[in-house]
Amino acid sequence: MSQAPTKSAPPQMLSLRDACEVLVRHFGHTEGIWDISLELNFSVGAVGPSPDKTIPGAIMGISKIGIALSPREGPNTVDASKLER
């Protein structure tokens, strides 16, 4: 059983390519060149620290992460046929 993380634990990060590889394995793909895909949401409006100090602004959020077939290899693509099983 794994130990619960503590509040001082550093973030555990993956590169975009490593995240793509994890998702290719997760979805069980064995063929094709895959690239990471993000679904973004944008919102515009008045933003600021207080109602009297607002300025026009925009907010971007990542709502989903996934993979998509790619027509060519790139720096973050994963060739599913080359992954060790």
N, C-alpha and C positions, 0 to 999 in steps of 0.2 A: 504494500500500500504506500502511495506517495505521501510525502510530508506536506502539510498545508503551508502555503507561502506566507512569509512574514511581511509586515508593512514596509520593511526596508529592502525587500527583494527588488533587484533591478528589472526593468522591462525585458521581456523575451521577445525579440524581433526576428522576422524573416525578411530576406530580400524578396523583391517581386518575383524573381525567378524561382526561388525556393518555395514561395507561396503557390506559384503556378504548379510546381511539381507535386506538392501536397494535394492540390485539387485534382490534378490529372489522376493520381493514384486513388483518391477518394471516389471519383466517379467511375473508376475501373477502365479507363481508356488504354488501349494497347497499340493504337495506330493514330497517326496524324501529328501535325505540329500545332501546339496549343500556346496561346498567349493569355496573360492575365487580363481580366475585364472588370471594370468598375462601373456601377450605376451611380450617377451623381444626381443630387437634387440641389437646385439653386433657388434662392429667395432674395428678393430685393426689397428695400424699405428704408425707413429712417432708423439709424443705429447710433448709439452713443452712450456715454456713462450716465446721463440723466436726461429727462425730457427737454430741458432747456439747452442741451448741448448735443443735439442730434445732427447728423449729417447723412446724406444719401450713402447707402452702403449695400453690400451683398454678402450673403452667407452661403457657403457651399458645404454640403454634407455627403458622405458616402453611405448609400443605403444598402448596397449589395456588392459582393465581390464574387467573381466567377471566372470561368475560362471560355475562350472562343477559339475556333479553328483559325489558323493563320495561313495565309498564302505563301509565306516565306519565313525563314528563320531570322530571329533578331536577338538582341541582348537579353531579353527576358522570356523567350519562348522555350518550350520543352517539347522534344521529339519523343512521343510516348513509346515508340518502338525501341528506343535506346535505354529506357529505364530498366534497372535491375528489378527482377520480380522476386 
